[in-house]
Every structure is written in C-alpha cells, then in structure tokens.
Amino acid sequence: MNSQKQAELQQHLDAIAAILYQEADPTELTTLEGIEKNVRALAQEHVWPQLGIFLSTVQDLAMLTGVSISHSTLQRFVQREDWSEVVRFVPA
C-alpha cells in the first residue's frame, strides 16, 4: 500500500474509532476488559460485516488469495448477511 492510501485509510480508521467511541457504553470503558468487550461488540456488529463484503463468495476469496476453500469453511470466516443492497468489491 502506498503512503497516500495509508494516509487515507488512517483518516477513515480515525473516523470509525471516533464513532465507535461515541457509541460505547461509558460505564464499561473503565477497565481494559470493558474496553475490549465494547470495541469487539461494536466492531462485530458494524465493522467486520462491511470488511467481509469482498470475501462474500468462494470465488472472491480464491481470486484474492489464490487459495481454494470449501463453502462450509467460507461460512465460518464470513458472517452471512443479505448483501443485495451493497455494491460488490471488484479488484482492479
């Protein structure tokens, strides 16, 4: 990844972090365990499914990684969602 893309990614990550912090339960942010639980719960609900879009099919995963996997294995990696409203990621 070039430095321009790294900077752009960091801007997005900073914005995501700010939003997740606003949505976190402040009473749970007093311990490392509480912080970890909040971050994990919010990320699993809002972030990871969106990051998994480009791995939504076996063909996509095989194309991106060069590794063929079974459909059942893919299901363990990617949370199944209805992606019909989401534009699919197509690598250049």
C-alpha positions in Angstrom: 0.0 0.0 0.0 1.4 3.4 -0.9 1.7 6.2 1.5 -1.3 8.1 0.1 -3.5 5.1 0.5 -2.1 4.5 4.0 -3.0 8.1 5.0 -6.5 7.8 3.5 -7.0 4.6 5.4 -5.8 6.2 8.6 -8.3 9.0 8.2 -11.1 6.5 7.8 -9.9 4.5 10.8 -9.8 7.6 12.9 -13.3 8.5 11.9 -14.5 4.9 12.7 -12.8 5.0 16.0 -14.5 8.3 16.9 -17.9 6.9 16.0 -17.4 3.7 17.9 -16.2 5.7 21.0 -19.3 7.8 20.9 -21.5 4.6 20.7 -19.6 2.8 23.5 -21.1 2.4 27.0 -19.1 4.9 29.1 -19.5 2.8 32.2 -17.7 -0.1 30.6 -14.7 2.0 29.5 -13.1 2.0 32.9 -11.2 -1.3 32.6 -9.2 -2.9 29.8 -11.6 -5.8 29.8 -14.6 -3.4 29.4 -12.9 -1.5 26.6 -12.0 -4.7 24.8 -15.6 -6.1 25.1 -17.1 -2.8 23.8 -14.7 -2.5 20.9 -15.2 -6.1 20.0 -19.0 -5.9 20.2 -19.2 -2.7 18.2 -16.7 -4.0 15.6 -18.5 -7.3 15.2 -21.8 -5.5 14.7 -20.8 -2.6 12.5 -17.3 -3.0 11.1 -16.4 -6.7 10.4 -19.5 -7.4 8.2 -18.6 -4.5 5.9 -15.0 -5.6 5.7 -16.2 -9.1 4.8 -18.1 -7.9 1.7 -15.2 -8.7 -0.6 -14.9 -12.2 0.8 -18.6 -12.9 0.3 -18.1 -15.7 -2.2 -15.8 -18.6 -2.6 -14.7 -17.3 -6.0 -13.8 -13.9 -4.5 -11.7 -15.5 -1.8 -10.0 -17.8 -4.2 -9.3 -14.9 -6.6 -7.9 -12.6 -3.8 -5.8 -15.2 -2.0 -5.1 -17.9 -4.6 -6.3 -20.4 -2.1 -9.4 -22.6 -2.8 -11.6 -23.3 0.2 -14.9 -25.2 0.7 -18.2 -23.3 1.0 -18.6 -24.6 4.6 -15.1 -23.2 5.6 -16.0 -19.8 4.0 -19.2 -19.7 6.1 -17.1 -19.9 9.2 -15.0 -16.9 8.1 -17.7 -14.6 6.8 -20.8 -13.6 8.6 -23.8 -14.3 6.3 -25.7 -11.2 5.5 -28.0 -10.0 2.8 -25.6 -8.0 0.6 -28.2 -7.3 -2.1 -28.1 -3.5 -1.3 -24.3 -3.4 -1.2 -22.1 -2.8 -4.2 -19.7 -5.7 -4.5 -16.0 -5.1 -4.3 -14.3 -5.9 -7.6 -10.5 -5.9 -7.5 -8.7 -3.9 -10.3 
